[in-house]
């Protein structure tokens, strides 16, 4: 294995798209939807957002340490703040118009706890009544998420960009893992995670991060690529089960299926 810094869920998914021989990154169609879901999963894991009934119901002022995720969360705070949402609403195409009602909050004990709860209360009151699918499909900050992540990963030395111009005019960039071994390592790591999640004993529950990763692999349509053939049929079925039970991954799949249907209608 290669020594590397900790990888976020979006980075794991992108590296898993690398060809095992060439390292060339070839994401499936509508892969940005999976990356958007992976960002939400990271925010949920670190406690920056709370998800209930497939909706974001609370925001907390936290940083993840990832420049892309932290910037997106900063923009999320800005976009849902009271008095500013109306200016952004026109950019969130197709989402509901209503705001979430103020939630009942039991005052916690301690000054610090009350201040923290107060901040969450104010932020939650400005959240639109969007489902996770609405955020993934309609939030304009997610539009260039794939490019933003690849550029951030290039800065970290995880991927290498090959930039050129077609006919000397049209810019074109292809991306490779910094080493073909990264793709093989990523595949091996995901394989290990899938085994940990799908074969975990009740006394040894898998981590939430592991469950999110496996679920997003299924939602991104990577399971067939990483686990091809009849020999992995049961593995793919297990991944499908995990994907269906994860609210974020289920939302990613729903949006990707809608994208595919829209594309077919245009053919």
Helices and strands as residue ranges (DSSP letters): H 9-16, H 31-45, E 49-52, E 55-59, H 67-80, H 85-89, H 111-125, H 132-138, G 140-142, H 145-155, E 159-166, E 170-177, H 180-198, H 208-219, H 223-226, G 230-232, H 233-245, H 247-266
